[in-house]
Amino acid sequence: MSKVDETLRLTTAQAIIRWLSNQFIEIDGKELRVCGGGFGIFGHGNVTCLGEALNGVREELPLYRGQNEQTMGFAAAGYAKQWLRQRFMFCTASAGPGTSNLLTSAALAHANRLPMLMLCGDTYVTRLPDPVLQQMENFGDPTFGVNDAFKPVVRYWDRISHPAQILQSLPNALATMLDPADCGPAFIGLPQDVQGWAYDYPAIWFEKTVHRIRRQTPDAAEIADAAALLKTARKPMIIAGGGVQYSRAVAELTAFAEAHAIPVVETIAGRANMVATHPLNTGPIGVTGSTSANAIAEQADVILAVGTRLQDFTTGSWTAFSKAARFVSINAARHDAGKHMSLPVVGDARLSLGALSAAVGDYAAPDAWVAAARAHRADWDAYVAKNVAPGNRPNSYAMAIGTVNALCDRRDRVVAAAGGLPAEVTANWRTLDPGTVDVEFGFSCMGYEISGAWGARIAQAEREPEQDTIVFIGDGSYMMHNSDVYSSVLSRKKLIVLVLDNGGFAVINKLQNNTGNQSFNNLLADCPTIPDPFAVDFEAHARAQGAIAETVQNPAELAEAFQRAKAADRTTIICMKVDAYEGWTTEGQAWWECGTPQVSDDANVRAGHEAWESARVRQRKGV
């Protein structure tokens, strides 16, 4: 029998895991498993068959036991970000609610263009025992179930109804996750009976395979068009997005900006593309941006967007730019490259920046424009320095951020997500080294912070074990998802978590007040169904999960506690109260369309609507 004819008789689950453990990727000349392992909670639907298969490869594909399926998905997203989408983790969940808990994290991965593989239980293909425990019956379509709900929030979806189907499905799922243009989560539904069915698989299918992420060369005509437009610019600007880092094009971005003297602004996902002290780094742009970046955005005549999907927080709901401004968008994804009538350059950021630089030749922005950008940045730096400095005023997010920023190592990773902290970190954090900031604002998902940091720490331990992962989280997000404090302690993946307690959902209360509405149901003190609000003892709660924990009263005490946390050998929680009303960053901040009542009995609400809508005259209408 020839090698091509050799077969291995395996269950579907065994074949999936064996194949996955033999897929590698080349990174910086080294071959690593493209799948770093997985997060799993077992139940009926994945314990008997998939669990049996995973037990046999516990060294090759380590399985981290999660506390909640949703946070497992967040951890997988954090891992993928830390590895710049070059590696991923799988998540496995039982049939029914275990799997449906992953929906939110699948949406987060989809919005952020992150690879994540979901291997989830499904109901029996034979239907002989139907209806089974936790099955959602669809009376008009028996093939339609809970797992079909994932179709809008994944890039690849399949349900395996025969063991042979994985021969096509798994390579297709992996190709999607490694494709810069289509990157996102992949879902594979595994019916409980099919998982255990045996099949004679071709042995050659399981041989070691080394993958490389494709770099798409830009079209020469698109580069020529982009260069022709850029060379007309008197006030050019670069918007650097998260795709710059995923392309590993940080050095090329910097070289391009320096060669052509073009100011650079960063999106939220693109924070940490350039160090804060680089003379062409003009600051973060948009709704949570800086006065400096937004000032030059209003004047720019040609804007080069690199690796960004131009989300509304970047564009100020498309009010941040002159209506006459022209866009060139470099993006691996065609869908993102052509937004708002941009001249598209569909291609890899690193290759495209090199080609565009050559095409524009010795073009450089006028000295006066560059000087103006630097002056705006100097003013912004002065504001931030004052904003983060401790003083005779209430504790604020900005003070906590400044305190940590001054003491952390340059390669420590900072993680934040929904609530007020994404804005405060984006505005006030001064980047010490590229690729060290993860502000999850693609899906703006509360509860990502600790779980995403746990996943990032697992990846960081593989790459830079001496560095720390630092989490900024509010009390609202902490109460929503905190069980991965326990996960980090169990797995010995140390985190430093700053819990900043403002008594509820303070940033949404701020939005409520800023639009003329009364405080209602956001701060605990303003919830009519809570007769006696009381403070959570976050320190005691963290200690109960095995973490080191302490409470501090001010930034000076925070600085001392942070240094102790740096020296500690396990996860440390530092708790500090901050003011819900004072201390917010008020400079910068482009307009944001949020939808306000056109009619109301409340005069303040009517006035808020009129004030909010007054900025709409600057909004670009699709062009």
C-alpha positions as CSV (number, residue, x, y, z in Angstrom):
1,M,0.0,0.0,0.0
2,S,1.4,3.4,-1.0
3,K,1.5,6.2,1.6
4,V,-1.3,8.0,-0.2
5,D,-3.5,5.0,0.4
6,E,-2.8,4.6,4.1
7,T,-5.7,5.4,6.4
8,L,-6.2,5.9,10.1
9,R,-9.5,4.9,11.8
10,L,-10.4,7.7,14.1
11,T,-13.5,9.3,15.5
12,T,-14.5,12.7,14.2
13,A,-13.4,14.3,17.4
14,Q,-10.0,12.5,17.4
15,A,-9.4,13.5,13.8
16,I,-10.2,17.1,14.4
17,I,-7.7,17.3,17.3
18,R,-5.0,15.3,15.6
19,W,-5.2,17.5,12.5
20,L,-5.2,20.7,14.5
21,S,-2.2,19.7,16.5
22,N,-0.2,19.2,13.3
23,Q,-0.8,22.7,11.8
24,F,2.1,25.1,12.3
25,I,2.9,28.6,11.3
26,E,6.2,30.3,10.6
27,I,6.9,33.4,12.7
28,D,10.2,35.2,12.5
29,G,11.9,32.1,11.2
30,K,10.4,29.8,13.9
31,E,7.7,27.1,13.5
32,L,5.0,27.2,16.1
33,R,1.6,25.5,16.3
34,V,-0.8,27.9,14.8
35,C,-3.3,26.9,17.5
36,G,-1.9,27.7,20.9
37,G,-4.4,25.5,22.7
38,G,-7.9,26.1,23.9
39,F,-10.4,27.2,26.5
40,G,-13.0,24.7,27.5
41,I,-15.9,23.9,29.8
42,F,-17.2,20.4,29.4
43,G,-20.8,19.2,29.4
44,H,-22.9,16.9,27.4
45,G,-22.1,17.6,23.8
46,N,-18.4,17.8,24.1
47,V,-17.1,15.9,27.2
48,T,-17.3,12.3,26.1
49,C,-15.8,12.5,22.6
50,L,-14.0,15.8,22.1
51,G,-12.9,15.7,25.8
52,E,-11.4,12.2,25.2
53,A,-9.5,13.4,22.1
54,L,-8.2,16.5,23.9
55,N,-6.9,14.5,26.8
56,G,-4.5,12.7,24.5
57,V,-2.8,16.0,23.4
58,R,-2.7,17.9,26.7
59,E,0.9,18.9,26.1
60,E,0.6,19.9,22.5
61,L,-2.7,21.7,22.8
62,P,-3.1,22.8,26.5
63,L,-6.7,23.2,27.5
64,Y,-7.4,26.1,30.0
65,R,-10.5,25.5,32.1
66,G,-12.8,28.5,31.8
67,Q,-15.3,29.8,34.3
68,N,-17.8,31.1,31.7
69,E,-18.0,30.4,28.0
70,Q,-18.4,34.1,27.1
71,T,-15.2,35.0,28.9
72,M,-13.4,32.0,27.4
73,G,-14.1,33.7,24.0
74,F,-12.8,37.0,25.3
75,A,-9.6,35.3,26.5
76,A,-9.2,33.8,23.0
77,A,-9.6,37.2,21.5
78,G,-7.0,38.7,23.8
79,Y,-4.6,35.9,22.9
80,A,-5.1,36.5,19.2
81,K,-4.4,40.2,19.6
82,Q,-1.2,39.6,21.5
83,W,0.0,37.3,18.7
84,L,-1.1,39.9,16.1
85,R,-3.5,37.4,14.6
86,Q,-0.7,34.9,13.7
87,R,-1.9,32.3,16.2
88,F,-5.3,31.6,17.8
89,M,-7.0,29.5,20.5
90,F,-10.1,27.3,20.2
91,C,-13.1,27.4,22.5
92,T,-15.2,24.3,23.2
93,A,-18.6,24.4,24.8
94,S,-21.4,22.0,25.5
95,A,-24.6,21.8,23.5
96,G,-27.3,24.4,24.4
97,P,-26.5,27.3,26.8
98,G,-22.8,26.6,27.0
99,T,-22.5,27.2,23.3
100,S,-25.0,30.1,23.2
101,N,-22.9,31.9,25.9
102,L,-20.2,32.2,23.2
103,L,-22.4,34.4,20.9
104,T,-21.2,37.7,22.4
105,S,-17.5,36.8,22.3
106,A,-17.9,35.6,18.7
107,A,-19.4,39.0,17.9
108,L,-16.5,40.7,19.6
109,A,-14.0,38.6,17.6
110,H,-15.9,39.4,14.4
111,A,-16.0,43.2,15.0
112,N,-12.3,43.2,15.8
113,R,-11.4,40.9,12.9
114,L,-9.8,38.3,15.2
115,P,-9.3,34.6,14.6
116,M,-11.0,32.2,17.1
117,L,-12.1,28.6,16.5
118,M,-15.3,27.4,18.2
119,L,-15.8,23.7,18.5
120,C,-19.3,23.4,19.9
121,G,-21.7,20.7,20.7
122,D,-24.9,20.2,18.7
123,T,-28.0,18.0,18.7
124,Y,-28.0,14.5,17.2
125,V,-27.9,14.1,13.5
126,T,-30.1,11.0,13.7
127,R,-32.7,12.8,15.7
128,L,-33.6,9.5,17.4
129,P,-33.6,10.9,20.9
130,D,-35.2,14.2,20.0
131,P,-36.0,16.4,21.8
132,V,-32.9,16.3,23.9
133,L,-31.9,18.2,27.0
134,Q,-31.4,21.9,26.2
135,Q,-32.5,21.5,22.6
136,M,-34.3,24.5,21.1
137,E,-37.0,23.0,18.8
138,N,-38.0,24.8,15.7
139,F,-41.3,23.4,14.7
140,G,-41.1,24.4,11.0
141,D,-37.5,23.5,10.4
142,P,-35.9,20.7,12.4
143,T,-32.4,21.6,11.0
144,F,-32.5,25.1,12.5
145,G,-31.2,25.4,16.0
146,V,-29.3,27.5,18.5
147,N,-26.0,27.1,16.7
148,D,-27.5,28.8,13.6
149,A,-27.5,32.0,15.6
150,F,-23.8,32.2,15.1
151,K,-24.0,32.7,11.3
152,P,-24.2,36.6,11.5
153,V,-21.2,36.8,13.9
154,V,-18.6,34.5,12.4
155,R,-16.6,34.5,9.1
156,Y,-17.0,30.7,8.7
157,W,-19.8,28.4,9.8
158,D,-20.4,24.7,9.4
159,R,-22.2,21.8,11.0
160,I,-20.6,18.4,10.6
161,S,-23.2,15.8,9.7
162,H,-20.7,13.1,8.5
163,P,-17.1,12.4,9.6
164,A,-15.7,12.9,6.1
165,Q,-16.9,16.5,6.0
166,I,-14.0,17.8,8.3
167,L,-11.6,17.0,5.5
168,Q,-12.8,20.1,3.8
169,S,-14.3,22.1,6.7
170,L,-11.2,22.3,8.9
171,P,-8.8,23.6,6.2
172,N,-11.4,26.1,5.1
173,A,-11.9,27.4,8.6
174,L,-8.2,27.7,9.1
175,A,-7.7,29.5,5.8
176,T,-10.4,32.0,6.9
177,M,-8.8,32.7,10.2
178,L,-5.4,33.3,8.6
179,D,-6.6,35.4,5.7
180,P,-5.9,39.2,6.4
181,A,-8.9,40.2,4.3
182,D,-11.5,37.8,5.8
183,C,-10.0,37.2,9.3
184,G,-12.5,36.4,12.0
185,P,-14.0,33.7,14.1
186,A,-14.9,30.3,12.7
187,F,-17.7,28.1,14.1
188,I,-17.9,24.3,13.7
189,G,-21.0,22.6,15.1
190,L,-20.4,19.0,16.3
191,P,-23.5,16.9,16.8
192,Q,-23.0,14.6,19.7
193,D,-23.4,11.4,17.8
194,V,-21.2,12.4,14.8
195,Q,-18.3,13.3,17.2
196,G,-18.0,9.7,18.2
197,W,-18.5,8.1,14.7
198,A,-15.4,6.5,13.2
199,Y,-14.0,7.0,9.7
200,D,-11.0,5.8,7.8
201,Y,-9.2,9.1,7.3
202,P,-6.2,9.4,4.8
203,A,-3.1,9.3,6.9
204,I,-1.4,12.0,4.7
205,W,-4.0,14.5,5.8
206,F,-2.5,14.5,9.3
207,E,1.1,15.3,8.3
208,K,2.7,18.4,9.6
209,T,1.8,21.5,7.6
210,V,3.5,24.9,7.9
211,H,1.3,27.9,7.0
212,R,2.3,31.5,6.2
213,I,0.0,34.5,6.3
214,R,-0.5,35.9,2.8
215,R,0.8,39.3,2.0
216,Q,-1.3,40.7,-0.9
217,T,0.6,42.9,-3.3
218,P,-1.3,46.1,-4.1
219,D,-2.5,46.7,-7.7
220,A,0.0,49.0,-9.5
221,A,-2.9,51.2,-10.9
222,E,-4.3,51.7,-7.5
223,I,-0.9,52.7,-6.1
224,A,-0.5,55.1,-9.0
225,D,-3.8,56.8,-8.4
226,A,-3.1,57.0,-4.7
227,A,0.3,58.6,-5.3
228,A,-1.1,61.1,-7.8
229,L,-3.6,62.3,-5.2
230,L,-1.1,62.3,-2.3
231,K,1.4,64.4,-4.2
232,T,-1.3,67.2,-4.5
233,A,-1.7,67.4,-0.8
234,R,-0.7,70.6,1.1
235,K,-2.0,69.3,4.4
236,P,-1.7,65.5,4.4
237,M,-2.4,63.3,7.3
238,I,-2.1,59.5,8.1
239,I,-4.7,57.7,10.1
240,A,-2.9,54.6,11.5
241,G,-5.3,51.7,12.5
242,G,-4.9,48.3,14.1
243,G,-4.2,46.7,10.7
244,V,-0.8,48.4,10.8
245,Q,0.2,46.1,13.7
246,Y,-1.5,43.0,12.3
247,S,0.6,43.5,9.1
248,R,3.7,44.0,11.3
249,A,4.1,47.2,9.4
250,V,4.9,49.6,12.4
251,A,8.5,50.2,11.1
252,E,7.2,50.8,7.6
253,L,4.6,53.2,8.8
254,T,7.2,55.2,10.7
255,A,9.6,55.2,7.8
256,F,6.8,56.3,5.4
257,A,5.8,59.2,7.7
258,E,9.4,60.3,8.2
259,A,10.3,60.1,4.5
260,H,7.4,62.3,3.5
261,A,7.0,64.4,6.6
262,I,3.4,63.5,7.2
263,P,1.7,63.8,10.6
264,V,0.3,60.5,12.0
265,V,-2.8,60.1,14.1
266,E,-3.9,56.9,15.7
267,T,-7.3,55.1,16.0
268,I,-8.3,53.3,19.2
269,A,-7.2,49.9,17.7
270,G,-4.1,51.6,16.4
271,R,-2.9,53.0,19.7
272,A,0.7,52.1,20.2
273,N,1.6,52.2,16.5
274,M,4.1,54.9,17.4
275,V,5.7,55.9,20.6
276,A,4.3,59.0,22.2
277,T,7.5,61.0,21.8
278,H,7.8,60.6,18.1
279,P,7.8,64.1,16.5
280,L,5.2,63.0,13.9
281,N,2.8,61.3,16.3
282,T,0.0,63.9,16.6
283,G,-2.1,61.9,19.0
284,P,-5.3,59.8,19.0
285,I,-8.2,60.9,16.7
286,G,-11.9,61.0,17.1
287,V,-14.6,61.0,19.8
288,T,-12.1,59.7,22.4
289,G,-9.2,61.5,20.7
290,S,-7.0,64.5,21.3
291,T,-7.3,68.2,20.5
292,S,-4.1,67.9,18.5
293,A,-5.2,65.0,16.2
294,N,-8.7,66.4,15.7
295,A,-7.4,69.9,14.9
296,I,-5.3,68.7,12.0
297,A,-8.0,66.4,10.9
298,E,-10.4,69.3,10.4
299,Q,-7.8,71.0,8.1
300,A,-6.3,68.0,6.2
301,D,-6.9,67.9,2.5
302,V,-5.7,64.3,1.8
303,I,-6.0,61.6,4.4
304,L,-4.1,58.3,4.1
305,A,-6.0,55.7,6.1
306,V,-3.9,52.6,6.8
307,G,-5.4,49.4,8.3
308,T,-8.6,51.0,9.7
309,R,-12.2,50.4,9.1
310,L,-13.0,54.1,9.9
311,Q,-15.4,53.4,12.7
312,D,-17.6,56.3,13.9
313,F,-15.4,56.9,17.0
314,T,-12.5,57.5,14.6
315,T,-14.4,59.7,12.2
316,G,-16.5,61.6,14.8
317,S,-19.5,60.1,13.0
318,W,-17.9,61.6,9.9
319,T,-17.8,65.2,11.2
320,A,-14.0,65.2,12.1
321,F,-12.9,66.1,8.5
322,S,-13.4,68.8,6.0
323,K,-16.1,67.8,3.5
324,A,-13.6,68.6,0.8
325,A,-11.0,66.2,2.2
326,R,-10.0,63.2,0.0
327,F,-9.3,59.8,1.4
328,V,-6.8,57.0,0.3
329,S,-7.4,53.8,2.2
330,I,-4.9,51.0,2.4
331,N,-6.5,47.8,3.6
332,A,-6.2,44.1,3.0
333,A,-10.1,44.0,3.0
334,R,-11.8,45.3,-0.1
335,H,-14.9,46.1,2.1
336,D,-12.9,48.5,4.3
337,A,-10.7,50.0,1.5
338,G,-13.5,51.7,-0.4
339,K,-15.4,53.4,2.4
340,H,-16.7,56.9,1.9
341,M,-15.5,57.1,-1.7
342,S,-11.9,56.5,-0.7
343,L,-9.4,55.8,-3.4
344,P,-8.8,52.1,-2.5
345,V,-5.5,50.4,-2.3
346,V,-6.4,46.8,-1.6
347,G,-3.3,45.1,-0.2
348,D,-1.0,44.3,2.7
349,A,-0.1,47.4,4.7
350,R,3.6,46.8,4.7
351,L,3.9,46.1,0.9
352,S,1.5,48.9,0.1
353,L,3.3,51.6,2.1
354,G,6.6,50.6,0.4
355,A,5.1,50.8,-3.0
356,L,3.3,54.1,-2.3
357,S,6.5,55.6,-0.9
358,A,8.4,54.7,-4.0
359,A,5.6,56.1,-6.2
360,V,5.4,59.5,-4.5
361,G,9.2,59.8,-4.7
362,D,10.6,62.8,-2.9
363,Y,7.3,64.4,-2.0
364,A,7.1,65.8,1.5
365,A,4.5,67.8,3.3
366,P,5.2,71.6,3.7
367,D,7.2,72.5,6.7
368,A,4.5,74.9,8.0
369,W,2.0,72.0,8.2
370,V,4.3,69.7,10.1
371,A,5.2,72.5,12.5
372,A,1.5,73.2,13.1
373,A,0.9,69.5,13.9
374,R,3.8,69.5,16.3
375,A,2.6,72.7,18.0
376,H,-0.9,71.1,18.5
377,R,0.7,68.0,19.9
378,A,2.8,70.0,22.4
379,D,-0.3,71.7,23.6
380,W,-2.1,68.4,24.0
381,D,0.9,66.9,25.9
382,A,0.7,69.8,28.3
383,Y,-3.0,69.2,28.9
384,V,-2.4,65.5,29.5
385,A,0.4,66.2,31.9
386,K,-2.0,68.4,33.9
387,N,-4.9,66.0,33.5
388,V,-3.1,63.0,35.0
389,A,-1.2,64.8,37.7
390,P,-2.4,64.2,41.3
391,G,-3.6,67.4,43.0
392,N,-6.1,68.9,45.3
393,R,-9.1,67.4,43.5
394,P,-11.0,64.1,43.5
395,N,-9.4,60.9,42.3
396,S,-10.0,60.3,38.5
397,Y,-9.4,57.6,35.9
398,A,-6.7,59.9,34.4
399,M,-4.8,60.1,37.6
400,A,-4.7,56.3,37.9
401,I,-3.6,56.0,34.3
402,G,-0.8,58.6,34.7
403,T,0.4,56.9,37.9
404,V,0.7,53.5,36.2
405,N,2.2,55.0,33.0
406,A,5.0,56.6,35.0
407,L,6.0,53.3,36.7
408,C,5.3,50.5,34.2
409,D,8.0,48.9,32.0
410,R,8.0,49.9,28.4
411,R,6.9,46.4,27.2
412,D,4.1,45.9,29.8
413,R,0.7,45.4,28.1
414,V,-2.2,47.6,29.0
415,V,-5.8,46.3,28.5
416,A,-9.1,48.2,28.8
417,A,-12.6,47.9,27.3
418,A,-16.0,49.4,27.5
419,G,-17.1,52.2,29.8
420,G,-15.2,55.3,30.5
421,L,-11.7,53.8,30.5
422,P,-11.3,53.3,26.8
423,A,-11.6,57.0,26.3
424,E,-9.4,57.9,29.2
425,V,-6.7,55.4,28.3
426,T,-6.8,56.4,24.6
427,A,-6.5,60.0,25.5
428,N,-4.1,60.0,28.4
429,W,-1.8,56.9,28.0
430,R,1.6,57.8,26.6
431,T,2.9,54.9,24.5
432,L,6.3,53.7,25.7
433,D,6.8,51.0,23.0
434,P,4.8,49.9,19.9
435,G,2.2,47.2,20.3
436,T,1.6,47.5,24.0
437,V,-2.0,48.7,24.2
438,D,-5.2,46.8,23.8
439,V,-8.3,48.9,24.1
440,E,-11.2,46.8,23.0
441,F,-13.6,49.2,21.3
442,G,-14.5,47.4,18.2
443,F,-17.5,45.8,20.0
444,S,-17.1,48.0,23.1
445,C,-17.7,44.9,25.2
446,M,-18.0,45.2,29.0
447,G,-16.4,42.3,30.8
448,Y,-13.6,41.8,28.2
449,E,-11.0,43.4,30.4
450,I,-9.9,40.7,32.8
451,S,-10.6,37.8,30.5
452,G,-9.0,39.4,27.5
453,A,-6.0,40.2,29.7
454,W,-5.8,36.6,30.8
455,G,-5.7,35.4,27.2
456,A,-3.1,38.1,26.4
457,R,-1.0,37.0,29.4
458,I,-1.0,33.4,28.2
459,A,0.3,34.6,24.9
460,Q,2.7,37.1,26.6
461,A,4.1,34.2,28.7
462,E,5.0,32.5,25.5
463,R,6.7,35.6,24.0
464,E,7.8,38.0,26.8
465,P,7.4,36.2,30.1
466,E,9.2,38.9,32.1
467,Q,6.6,41.5,31.2
468,D,3.3,42.3,33.0
469,T,-0.3,42.6,31.7
470,I,-2.1,45.5,33.3
471,V,-5.8,45.9,33.4
472,F,-7.8,49.1,33.9
473,I,-11.4,48.2,34.8
474,G,-14.4,50.0,36.3
475,D,-16.6,48.6,39.0
476,G,-19.4,48.0,36.5
477,S,-17.4,45.9,34.2
478,Y,-15.8,44.1,37.1
479,M,-19.2,43.1,38.5
480,M,-20.2,41.9,35.0
481,H,-17.3,39.5,34.6
482,N,-14.6,38.9,37.2
483,S,-14.2,35.1,37.4
484,D,-11.1,35.1,35.3
485,V,-9.3,36.6,38.3
486,Y,-9.7,33.1,39.6
487,S,-8.6,31.6,36.2
488,S,-5.4,33.7,36.2
489,V,-4.6,32.5,39.8
490,L,-5.3,28.9,39.0
491,S,-3.2,28.9,35.8
492,R,-0.4,31.1,37.3
493,K,-0.8,33.7,34.7
494,K,-0.3,36.9,36.7
495,L,-2.3,40.0,36.1
496,I,-2.2,43.5,37.7
497,V,-5.8,44.7,37.8
498,L,-6.8,48.2,38.8
499,V,-10.5,48.3,39.9
500,L,-11.6,52.0,39.7
501,D,-14.9,52.3,41.5
502,N,-17.1,55.2,40.6
503,G,-20.4,53.7,42.0
504,G,-22.0,52.3,38.8
505,F,-22.0,53.0,35.1
506,A,-20.6,56.5,35.4
507,V,-19.7,57.2,31.7
508,I,-23.2,56.4,30.5
509,N,-24.5,58.6,33.3
510,K,-22.3,61.3,31.9
511,L,-23.7,60.8,28.4
512,Q,-27.2,60.8,29.9
513,N,-26.5,64.2,31.6
514,N,-24.7,65.7,28.6
515,T,-27.8,65.1,26.4
516,G,-30.1,66.9,29.0
517,N,-31.4,63.7,30.6
518,Q,-31.6,63.2,34.4
519,S,-29.4,60.6,36.1
520,F,-31.4,57.4,36.0
521,N,-30.5,53.7,36.5
522,N,-26.8,54.1,35.9
523,L,-25.2,55.2,39.1
524,L,-26.3,52.9,42.0
525,A,-27.5,56.0,43.8
526,D,-29.9,56.8,41.0
527,C,-31.6,53.4,40.6
528,P,-35.1,53.7,42.0
529,T,-35.2,49.9,42.5
530,I,-32.2,50.0,44.9
531,P,-33.4,51.4,48.2
532,D,-30.1,51.1,50.1
533,P,-27.0,51.2,47.8
534,F,-23.8,49.9,49.3
535,A,-20.3,49.6,48.2
536,V,-18.8,46.3,47.1
537,D,-15.7,45.1,49.0
538,F,-13.7,44.5,45.9
539,E,-10.6,43.7,47.9
540,A,-12.3,40.9,49.9
541,H,-13.9,39.6,46.7
542,A,-10.5,39.4,45.0
543,R,-8.9,37.7,47.9
544,A,-11.6,35.1,47.9
545,Q,-10.5,34.2,44.4
546,G,-6.9,33.7,45.5
547,A,-5.5,37.0,44.4
548,I,-3.4,39.5,46.3
549,A,-5.6,42.5,46.9
550,E,-5.4,45.9,48.6
551,T,-7.4,49.2,48.6
552,V,-5.7,52.6,48.2
553,Q,-7.1,56.0,48.8
554,N,-5.1,58.2,46.4
555,P,-2.6,58.2,43.5
556,A,0.4,58.2,45.9
557,E,-0.8,55.0,47.6
558,L,-1.6,53.6,44.2
559,A,2.0,54.1,43.1
560,E,3.3,52.2,46.1
561,A,0.7,49.4,45.6
562,F,1.5,49.1,41.9
563,Q,5.2,48.6,42.7
564,R,4.3,45.9,45.1
565,A,2.1,44.3,42.5
566,K,5.0,44.4,40.0
567,A,7.2,42.5,42.5
568,A,4.4,39.9,43.4
569,D,4.3,36.4,41.9
570,R,0.6,36.2,41.3
571,T,-2.4,38.3,40.3
572,T,-2.9,41.5,42.3
573,I,-6.1,43.6,42.5
574,I,-5.7,47.2,43.4
575,C,-8.9,49.1,44.3
576,M,-9.4,52.8,44.3
577,K,-12.5,55.0,44.4
578,V,-12.8,57.7,41.7
579,D,-15.3,60.5,41.3
580,A,-18.3,59.8,39.0
581,Y,-18.7,63.5,38.0
582,E,-15.3,65.2,38.1
583,G,-12.0,64.5,36.5
584,W,-13.1,63.3,33.1
585,T,-11.0,64.2,30.1
586,T,-12.8,67.1,28.5
587,E,-10.5,68.3,25.7
588,G,-10.3,66.7,22.3
589,Q,-13.4,64.6,21.7
590,A,-15.0,65.0,18.3
591,W,-18.8,64.9,17.9
592,W,-20.6,61.6,18.0
593,E,-24.0,60.7,16.7
594,C,-25.8,58.9,19.5
595,G,-29.5,59.6,18.8
596,T,-31.4,62.1,21.0
597,P,-35.2,62.6,21.4
598,Q,-36.7,65.0,18.9
599,V,-39.6,65.6,21.2
600,S,-39.9,65.6,25.0
601,D,-41.8,67.1,27.8
602,D,-38.5,68.0,29.5
603,A,-37.1,71.4,28.4
604,N,-33.5,70.2,29.2
605,V,-33.9,67.2,26.9
606,R,-35.2,69.4,24.1
607,A,-32.3,71.8,24.6
608,G,-29.9,68.8,24.7
609,H,-31.2,67.6,21.4
610,E,-30.8,70.9,19.7
611,A,-27.3,71.4,21.0
612,W,-26.3,67.9,20.0
613,E,-27.7,68.2,16.5
614,S,-26.1,71.6,15.9
615,A,-22.8,69.8,14.9
616,R,-24.5,67.7,12.2
617,V,-23.9,70.4,9.6
618,R,-20.3,69.2,9.5
619,Q,-21.2,65.6,8.7
620,R,-20.1,64.0,5.4
621,K,-23.0,62.3,3.7
622,G,-21.3,59.2,2.3
623,V,-18.6,61.1,0.5
